[in-house]
Amino acid sequence: MQTPHLTALETKHATLDRRIAAERQRPLPNQAVLGELKRQKLRVKEEMASL
């Protein structure tokens, strides 16, 4: 069952995915930014899995 919280998490996960892809497309991707975005994405994914 799709709850509003799960929908919000899925949206946030997709947004983080797009931000990671955009950062990777830069001529010199910032590895610190990429690492933080990936950590955030993992936290969201873990929260979705726990629901």
mmCIF file of the C-alpha atoms, coordinates in Angstrom:
data_MODEL
# 
_entry.id   MODEL 
# 
loop_
_atom_site.group_PDB 
_atom_site.id 
_atom_site.type_symbol 
_atom_site.label_atom_id 
_atom_site.label_alt_id 
_atom_site.label_comp_id 
_atom_site.label_asym_id 
_atom_site.label_entity_id 
_atom_site.label_seq_id 
_atom_site.pdbx_PDB_ins_code 
_atom_site.Cartn_x 
_atom_site.Cartn_y 
_atom_site.Cartn_z 
_atom_site.occupancy 
_atom_site.B_iso_or_equiv 
_atom_site.pdbx_formal_charge 
_atom_site.auth_seq_id 
_atom_site.auth_comp_id 
_atom_site.auth_asym_id 
_atom_site.auth_atom_id 
_atom_site.pdbx_PDB_model_num 
ATOM 1  C CA . MET A 1 1  ? 0.000  0.000  0.000   1.00 0.00 ? 1  MET A CA 1 
ATOM 2  C CA . GLN A 1 2  ? 1.328  3.401  -1.012  1.00 0.00 ? 2  GLN A CA 1 
ATOM 3  C CA . THR A 1 3  ? 1.373  5.834  1.905   1.00 0.00 ? 3  THR A CA 1 
ATOM 4  C CA . PRO A 1 4  ? 2.064  9.560  1.615   1.00 0.00 ? 4  PRO A CA 1 
ATOM 5  C CA . HIS A 1 5  ? 5.327  9.041  3.533   1.00 0.00 ? 5  HIS A CA 1 
ATOM 6  C CA . LEU A 1 6  ? 6.503  6.316  1.146   1.00 0.00 ? 6  LEU A CA 1 
ATOM 7  C CA . THR A 1 7  ? 5.572  8.469  -1.845  1.00 0.00 ? 7  THR A CA 1 
ATOM 8  C CA . ALA A 1 8  ? 7.605  11.352 -0.393  1.00 0.00 ? 8  ALA A CA 1 
ATOM 9  C CA . LEU A 1 9  ? 10.583 9.036  0.179   1.00 0.00 ? 9  LEU A CA 1 
ATOM 10 C CA . GLU A 1 10 ? 10.391 7.724  -3.386  1.00 0.00 ? 10 GLU A CA 1 
ATOM 11 C CA . THR A 1 11 ? 10.327 11.298 -4.695  1.00 0.00 ? 11 THR A CA 1 
ATOM 12 C CA . LYS A 1 12 ? 13.319 12.235 -2.553  1.00 0.00 ? 12 LYS A CA 1 
ATOM 13 C CA . HIS A 1 13 ? 15.184 9.100  -3.726  1.00 0.00 ? 13 HIS A CA 1 
ATOM 14 C CA . ALA A 1 14 ? 14.557 9.984  -7.376  1.00 0.00 ? 14 ALA A CA 1 
ATOM 15 C CA . THR A 1 15 ? 15.650 13.592 -6.796  1.00 0.00 ? 15 THR A CA 1 
ATOM 16 C CA . LEU A 1 16 ? 18.889 12.440 -5.183  1.00 0.00 ? 16 LEU A CA 1 
ATOM 17 C CA . ASP A 1 17 ? 19.463 10.060 -8.090  1.00 0.00 ? 17 ASP A CA 1 
ATOM 18 C CA . ARG A 1 18 ? 19.117 12.947 -10.559 1.00 0.00 ? 18 ARG A CA 1 
ATOM 19 C CA . ARG A 1 19 ? 21.447 15.151 -8.492  1.00 0.00 ? 19 ARG A CA 1 
ATOM 20 C CA . ILE A 1 20 ? 24.062 12.369 -8.440  1.00 0.00 ? 20 ILE A CA 1 
ATOM 21 C CA . ALA A 1 21 ? 23.785 11.949 -12.219 1.00 0.00 ? 21 ALA A CA 1 
ATOM 22 C CA . ALA A 1 22 ? 24.093 15.699 -12.744 1.00 0.00 ? 22 ALA A CA 1 
ATOM 23 C CA . GLU A 1 23 ? 27.177 15.902 -10.529 1.00 0.00 ? 23 GLU A CA 1 
ATOM 24 C CA . ARG A 1 24 ? 28.799 13.014 -12.417 1.00 0.00 ? 24 ARG A CA 1 
ATOM 25 C CA . GLN A 1 25 ? 28.243 14.861 -15.720 1.00 0.00 ? 25 GLN A CA 1 
ATOM 26 C CA . ARG A 1 26 ? 30.324 17.831 -14.586 1.00 0.00 ? 26 ARG A CA 1 
ATOM 27 C CA . PRO A 1 27 ? 33.859 18.080 -16.012 1.00 0.00 ? 27 PRO A CA 1 
ATOM 28 C CA . LEU A 1 28 ? 35.317 17.708 -12.498 1.00 0.00 ? 28 LEU A CA 1 
ATOM 29 C CA . PRO A 1 29 ? 32.743 16.048 -10.240 1.00 0.00 ? 29 PRO A CA 1 
ATOM 30 C CA . ASN A 1 30 ? 33.064 16.998 -6.581  1.00 0.00 ? 30 ASN A CA 1 
ATOM 31 C CA . GLN A 1 31 ? 33.723 13.689 -4.817  1.00 0.00 ? 31 GLN A CA 1 
ATOM 32 C CA . ALA A 1 32 ? 32.677 15.075 -1.425  1.00 0.00 ? 32 ALA A CA 1 
ATOM 33 C CA . VAL A 1 33 ? 29.315 16.150 -2.826  1.00 0.00 ? 33 VAL A CA 1 
ATOM 34 C CA . LEU A 1 34 ? 28.866 12.799 -4.574  1.00 0.00 ? 34 LEU A CA 1 
ATOM 35 C CA . GLY A 1 35 ? 29.652 10.934 -1.375  1.00 0.00 ? 35 GLY A CA 1 
ATOM 36 C CA . GLU A 1 36 ? 27.147 12.947 0.644   1.00 0.00 ? 36 GLU A CA 1 
ATOM 37 C CA . LEU A 1 37 ? 24.418 12.545 -1.977  1.00 0.00 ? 37 LEU A CA 1 
ATOM 38 C CA . LYS A 1 38 ? 25.018 8.791  -2.091  1.00 0.00 ? 38 LYS A CA 1 
ATOM 39 C CA . ARG A 1 39 ? 24.836 8.561  1.717   1.00 0.00 ? 39 ARG A CA 1 
ATOM 40 C CA . GLN A 1 40 ? 21.554 10.478 1.716   1.00 0.00 ? 40 GLN A CA 1 
ATOM 41 C CA . LYS A 1 41 ? 20.170 8.237  -1.023  1.00 0.00 ? 41 LYS A CA 1 
ATOM 42 C CA . LEU A 1 42 ? 21.158 5.126  0.933   1.00 0.00 ? 42 LEU A CA 1 
ATOM 43 C CA . ARG A 1 43 ? 19.460 6.449  4.097   1.00 0.00 ? 43 ARG A CA 1 
ATOM 44 C CA . VAL A 1 44 ? 16.255 7.082  2.130   1.00 0.00 ? 44 VAL A CA 1 
ATOM 45 C CA . LYS A 1 45 ? 16.422 3.617  0.561   1.00 0.00 ? 45 LYS A CA 1 
ATOM 46 C CA . GLU A 1 46 ? 16.909 2.002  3.967   1.00 0.00 ? 46 GLU A CA 1 
ATOM 47 C CA . GLU A 1 47 ? 13.964 3.926  5.379   1.00 0.00 ? 47 GLU A CA 1 
ATOM 48 C CA . MET A 1 48 ? 11.774 2.819  2.453   1.00 0.00 ? 48 MET A CA 1 
ATOM 49 C CA . ALA A 1 49 ? 12.805 -0.794 3.027   1.00 0.00 ? 49 ALA A CA 1 
ATOM 50 C CA . SER A 1 50 ? 11.894 -0.581 6.710   1.00 0.00 ? 50 SER A CA 1 
ATOM 51 C CA . LEU A 1 51 ? 8.294  0.483  5.964   1.00 0.00 ? 51 LEU A CA 1 
# 
